[in-house]
Amino acid sequence: MAASVALLLIAASATAAQQGTGGSPAPPAGRPSVTALRVEHAPALDGEVLADPVWQAAVPATGFRQEQPEEGQPASERTEVRLLYTADTLYVGVVCFDRDPKSIIVSDARRDAPLDQTDSVQVIFDTYRDRLNGFVFGTNPAGIEYDGQVTNEGQGGGGLGLGQTQQSGSGSGFNLNWDGVWEVRTRISDIGWSAEFAIPFRTLRYPGGVNQTWGVNFQRNVRRRNERAYWAPISRQYNLYRLSLAGSLVGIRTPVLRNLKATPYVLGNVKQSGARPVEAVLLGQAGGDVKYNLTPSLTLDATVNTDFAQVEVDDQQVNLDRFSLFFPEKRPFFLENAGFFSVGNPGEVDLFFSRQIGVRPDTGPIPIAGGARVSGKAGKFNVGLLNMQTRRVQDRIAANNFSVARVSRDLPNRSSIGALFVNREGTGVLARAGDYNRTFALDGKAAVRQYTVISSFVAKTQTRGVHGEDHAFNVRSRTSVPRFDLELGYQEVGGRFNPDVGFLSRRGYRKPDVRFLTRWRPAGSILQELRPHTSYRAFVGFDGFLESSQWHIDNHWQFRNSAELHTGVNLNQEGVRTPFEIYPKIFVPVGTYKHEEAQLVFMTNQGAPASLELRTIIGGYFGGHRVQINPTLRLRAGDALTTEVAYQRNDITLPWGDFTTNLLRVRLSYAFTTHAFVQGLVQYNDRADLWSANVRLGWLRSGNTGLFLVYTDTRALDDLFVRPARTDRSFILKFSRTFDLLR
């Protein structure tokens, strides 16, 4: 009942906001505007902006202002951004003047490498002018291609549970794993550096009509000064994704979009898997994807024999609790417009999580026969329709059909209301009668002026033989102003709530939570910013039993030299209803455990050629004591070679036994060019007694297609010490290419 009331209040608030504005809200006062100029001949894409006369007729966007270190002050270096377009492509020319070009920092040449630790520029386009959703394109002086999709102004839910962290790839908020088809070239010179972006209109989605006004903003980082500056000013509590504060791009006359692309692939796989001795098996496979624009804003994607061999393997995790671990979605087909399907709290209650299609933790990958997705905007509605079919696995796992329908409507003042339906149904000869699972949900959001957002969802699942306690709902409020953030939330998940095609960390609880954070920037100090904050959350069973709670008290000390220190204390309580195996042959018995722990995080300048990050937790743990150390060393040589060595060790002493866990991760990447690379990932997890190695050689073409050589071995280094009982290794060669069939 409380959930229904909360959702009705949100819907009423959103409707009132719509009636009060009479349409799309006007942009905030004082937002800048820039005009895109139509040209007949495209500029030469070589990174030279000022030397190309085609750019000279465009009036540049200037006047960038700092968000840090000196909020509101003019940027320390001049930046000029010009926009041109032809019949089929939008061009962005950026000139980053720099009085000391030798001090420009370039940290990475990999596609989608982070841009916060290097000199960089980014642009965001709000093509629908809904002030919620957009496309991000960025680069650094090395000329990398960095892109992603923003939904809901980058907000990906909230109220994460104990031990849960949101990782990119769930599709909610900011989706870095989206890869569009576009190009960029850069040039470093004696005036600084410059970049030219060529973004085909086919890569974007926009409403019908010829004359359009888009939202736009630009960001420049000057890394050696730890400086972040925006063209349309943004205050310290927000970032580039805050589209309600973006400026305007006018003068765009969009073409009638005709887009039909096919991306076929061929794959060869030499595989050894099973109890030793086992012979190698040679496998071949072919398939592909098709993309067709039904309208300028609505896209059909189809896939046959869907394959994700080129995707990097997951980072291993050590589970020292009784709840599910979260692993992000990385597979390309599921990432475009993934935010349209997202409902819930990412990492805690995801009502739809595409990783459940074709992946099972107990059996590994399940072959996907194919499927289709329609996503985008239809009039005033956001639409997402997905249907996927998996194959059966021998005589052990039945084939399944997955259907998802998502409809939402954006309302004025960053408000919205929507619905979600998810269905999984067993198919084929192995399917049992009544083998289905369904999820129904309503969600809404209402903004109260600029700073506060109230959001909620209500959900119910349907599983054969399950009746009652199959509900979930959440209502929360977020207020964010320059000096502080305040977040209040309440969530309830029934004991039989069962979203088969979602992610659920736990069930059967009520959860209140509160978080308060302040920001203080002392003048004339070595400190850039202080962020004292506190939060509390508790998971309480329906019988009143406190299953988990944490009161977190912390302060983040950010220094002007880019070092950072976090000093925190956690007051925890864990209530164990059923004994669980925390380590082989060591069980935590039923009981209530209260303990305190200190939490320390230290980071040196992450933009330097050598940097260190150290995370430690020391304190009580399930009636005993834990010391966790997690150092990460990062080294780079220029923009080509990057190395990361991460180690996590847990020393745990319990009344029922002592043990240690070790998790080692070594990641190495060498970029021959911005489109050719080799990446290696070696991991060791002694909790699972497992070594693993993943080596990928890639030669990229447009849209992250191209040639991939992938070697994966989950037992390789065991051979150095002991002969394992089984072997699991494969060598894959995959080639894919995109064909524009209407060009």
Protein Blocks (a to p, Z undefined) as FASTA:
>chain_A
ZZmmmmmmmmmmmmmmmmmnopacdddehiacddddddfbdcddehpaklpmklmmpccd
ehiacfbfbghiacfbdcdddddddfkbccdddddddfblmlpccfbfcehiafklcccd
dddddfkonomaccdddddfkopacddddeehhpabehiaehiacdehilpajafkbccd
ddddddddfkbpaddddddfklpccdedjbdcdddddddddfknopacdfbdcdfkbcfk
lmmlpccdehiacddddddddddddddddddeddddddddddddddddddddfbfkbccd
ddehiafklpccddddddfbfbdcddddfbfklmgoklmmggcjehilccbdfklgopaf
klopaddfbdcddeddehjbccdddddddddehjlbccddddddddddddehhiacdddd
dddddedjklcghiacddddddddddehjlbccdddddddddehiagjiaccdddddddd
fkbccddddddddfkbccfkbccfbghiaddddddddddddehiabfbdcdddddddddd
fkopafbdcdddddddddfkopacdddddddddddfbdcdfbghiacdeddddddddddd
ddddfkbmbdcdddddeddeehiacddddddddddehjlbccdddddddddddfkbccdd
ddddddddddfblmbccdddddddfklopacdddddddddehhiacddddddfklmmmmm
occfbdcddddddddddddfkZZ
